[in-house]
Amino acid sequence: MLNFNFQNPTKIHFGEGQISVISKEVPLDARVLLVYGGGSIKGNGVYKQVIDALSEHTFFEFSGIEPNPTYDTLMKAQEIIKRENIDYLLAVGGGSVVDGAKFIAAAALYEGNDEGINAGSDPWDILAKQQVITKALPIGAVLTLPATGSESNGNSVVTRDGIKLPFSSPLVRPLFAVLDPSVTLSLSDRQISNGVVDAFVHTIEQYLTYSVNGKVQDRFSEGLLQTLIEEGPKALLPETKENLEVRANIMWSATMALNGLIGAGVPQDWSTHMIGHELTGAFGIDHARTLSIVLPAVMKVRKGQKREKLLQYAARVWRITEGDENTRIDKAIRLTEEFFETMQVPTRLSDVDLANKDIDLLIERLGQHGMTALGEHSDITLEISRELLTQAL
Amino acid sequence: MLNFNFQNPTKIHFGEGQISVISKEVPLDARVLLVYGGGSIKGNGVYKQVIDALSEHTFFEFSGIEPNPTYDTLMKAQEIIKRENIDYLLAVGGGSVVDGAKFIAAAALYEGNDEGINAGSDPWDILAKQQVITKALPIGAVLTLPATGSESNGNSVVTRDGIKLPFSSPLVRPLFAVLDPSVTLSLSDRQISNGVVDAFVHTIEQYLTYSVNGKVQDRFSEGLLQTLIEEGPKALLPETKENLEVRANIMWSATMALNGLIGAGVPQDWSTHMIGHELTGAFGIDHARTLSIVLPAVMKVRKGQKREKLLQYAARVWRITEGDENTRIDKAIRLTEEFFETMQVPTRLSDVDLANKDIDLLIERLGQHGMTALGEHSDITLEISRELLTQAL
């Protein structure tokens, strides 16, 4: 096991009916900005539950945060924050809304970083120059879409001009998160699919690397993968899709997949995500669907480097015990692809109408964004990324 | 899954050499009381590492906290706290020292609870009248013995006149905990055995109940049990006992076993602990050794109530797939007993020279302490406790 530091103070309120706790979690004297997306929360009853819980609070609203939230949209929130002296953000939505709220929270109090040679007070520097933030507005979250884990971590991804830029700080980790699985019943099949696949690949990125004998981390990851494999498809089947236990298990898995725990003390990969981000940026493909396209190719091309963990994955997650090593690994990769197909997501670039000619642009962008040494060994060069994308055709 | 609220803000510093972080974690202007036990930390180098890290801090010492820390010992710390205006406790030791520091921290600022009809300012009320505390001194912990999970939870057990009394508050949860597995190399076999068994039974108490389809919690628990079964015996074998990876996996398992995570959203039992506490109180048996005696009896006597989970435990933890249901359950119980025997702890009352005649006293004490409705169904009466103890003869 590698040395690690781990802390996750986000308070989780899990279960049906828990949205009402925000009346107590948000300080009564706070000036709250309710931050949400396209308005689906008004159709599914979540908005009303939130408003009811805030009946004694002073709050304002900022809506319109899009999937893959953009810098331009998020900066529009600064006006109401200044005008109304907002001092608390309540994000109500999926990962994009929570990610967006994090950038809004950081930008609102950004004064530049005196210590950096790139000092300046433009919030854009948080993303473009990776300036460390020193303060942020407090955030609470009501999660409506289990997927990104953003509700209990300090990570955020913001898009500008088709480029996805991450930032991270413990200061923007939500103070509390409400996870009510019944809220997810109104999601489309596509949203559920994307969420399950996103959580699955988050787990894989922290698990399928090389062994450091972190037995607890490995088994926790395997437990999440098995749970997502079992429960994900049920959330799409007519006879089980309304089952709240299925939704609860998916929701808790997605949070645990990226709250820092399973990745503490073990190497991490994230090459699938970095390459996937370019697919979203260049071609507008849903985040999770870029992952289901790239991951099988990573498993195939990096079979040598990931051999030991692929065998463990085959044995423990898929219960494959027959055949020689290569046979077992190949079967595990095939079953992973079949799981993605069951989840109705693409596993090939051709499934989203991309071809060999499109790879050049992706490689060019990876180069522009400094993604020239990816993976747990930092040895996935642009040449290997090209090999991965070619494999994924 | 049951509804739940979960929060664990303790910052974990895990790995060899991490003790030095206390120089930054403990505020420089704090007046620190270093709290420890019988002085073993002076023999194994931990004391020196701590002192070195505190070279720029103002600190005082309070030692002599015994296993199963007593109220009388802990109250002696109040004098130095008042005299030296102590405002920070640094607990260096195992679960007893951390538990003791928690009571010291609560007692130091206890002013009684105005709202209770039993209001008063005697710290004894925290234990005897279960008065809710409203403040406590901040605590940091350097763990030397992986076992109780006390380093990242809000629980404490204090003994007075042979009676073990628990209290719990998020206010006494350590702000940070240093877990350096190399520190555990100086422990005796008996200390390691007890720690592994304690962590194992903590997990079982939150797992072996009835199913609420909490798939993540179940798999996390199973992962901890498997890890302890694999690594525990290695920590006793001459050829592997010095292996730091073994120690690291045991240490992280013990923390995860009782930091609140695996028990969130699932029913919990704790009957083995409650009955075990009386064995310690009445006959001075090591805590873990009371658990290894009581648990197999609970599994046997409560086979009907725990049937579904016992079958899952047999299949997933012990990989038992052959035979009818009773055969599989019986085999799992037998393997549990064999695991305890490998860990060199007793599994029978007769192993610690207790006999049928001693059961009356235990039942009497359970009655005195209100332990008349134990277990996940609150249906373990004194009569059933007697049956359990008779089974354990």
Contacts between the chains, C-beta under 8 A, distances in Angstrom:
chain1	res1	chain2	res2	distance
A	1	B	14	7.6
A	1	B	15	7.5
A	1	B	245	6.6
A	1	B	248	4.6
A	1	B	249	7.0
A	1	B	252	7.0
A	2	B	15	7.2
A	3	B	14	6.3
A	3	B	15	2.8
A	3	B	16	6.9
A	3	B	17	7.5
A	3	B	18	6.6
A	4	B	12	7.5
A	4	B	14	5.1
A	4	B	15	6.6
A	5	B	11	6.8
A	5	B	12	6.7
A	5	B	13	5.4
A	5	B	14	7.4
A	5	B	21	8.0
A	6	B	11	7.4
A	6	B	12	4.6
A	6	B	14	7.1
A	7	B	9	6.7
A	7	B	10	7.2
A	7	B	11	3.9
A	7	B	12	6.8
A	8	B	8	6.9
A	8	B	9	7.6
A	9	B	7	6.7
A	9	B	8	7.6
A	9	B	9	3.5
A	10	B	7	7.2
A	11	B	5	6.9
A	11	B	6	7.4
A	11	B	7	3.9
A	12	B	4	7.5
A	12	B	5	6.7
A	12	B	6	4.5
A	12	B	7	6.7
A	12	B	264	7.7
A	13	B	5	5.4
A	14	B	1	7.6
A	14	B	3	6.3
A	14	B	4	5.1
A	14	B	5	7.4
A	14	B	6	7.1
A	14	B	264	7.4
A	14	B	265	6.3
A	15	B	1	7.5
A	15	B	2	7.2
A	15	B	3	2.8
A	15	B	4	6.6
A	15	B	265	7.7
A	16	B	3	6.9
A	17	B	3	7.5
A	18	B	3	6.6
A	213	B	245	4.6
A	213	B	248	8.0
A	213	B	249	7.0
A	214	B	249	7.6
A	214	B	252	7.9
A	215	B	223	7.7
A	215	B	226	7.9
A	215	B	227	4.4
A	215	B	230	7.0
A	215	B	231	6.9
A	215	B	249	4.7
A	215	B	253	7.7
A	216	B	223	6.4
A	216	B	224	6.7
A	216	B	227	5.7
A	216	B	249	6.5
A	216	B	252	5.0
A	216	B	253	5.6
A	216	B	256	6.0
A	218	B	223	8.0
A	219	B	219	7.6
A	219	B	220	7.7
A	219	B	222	7.5
A	219	B	223	2.8
A	219	B	224	7.6
A	219	B	226	6.4
A	219	B	227	6.5
A	220	B	219	7.7
A	220	B	220	5.6
A	220	B	223	5.7
A	222	B	219	7.5
A	222	B	223	7.3
A	223	B	215	7.7
A	223	B	216	6.4
A	223	B	218	8.0
A	223	B	219	2.8
A	223	B	220	5.7
A	223	B	222	7.3
A	223	B	223	5.8
A	224	B	216	6.7
A	224	B	219	7.6
A	226	B	215	7.9
A	226	B	219	6.4
A	227	B	215	4.4
A	227	B	216	5.7
A	227	B	219	6.5
A	230	B	215	7.0
A	231	B	215	6.9
A	245	B	1	6.6
A	245	B	213	4.6
A	248	B	1	4.6
A	248	B	213	7.9
A	249	B	1	7.0
A	249	B	213	7.0
A	249	B	214	7.6
A	249	B	215	4.6
A	249	B	216	6.5
A	252	B	1	7.0
A	252	B	214	7.9
A	252	B	216	5.0
A	252	B	265	7.4
A	253	B	215	7.7
A	253	B	216	5.6
A	256	B	216	6.0
A	261	B	261	8.0
A	264	B	12	7.7
A	264	B	14	7.4
A	265	B	14	6.3
A	265	B	15	7.7
A	265	B	252	7.4
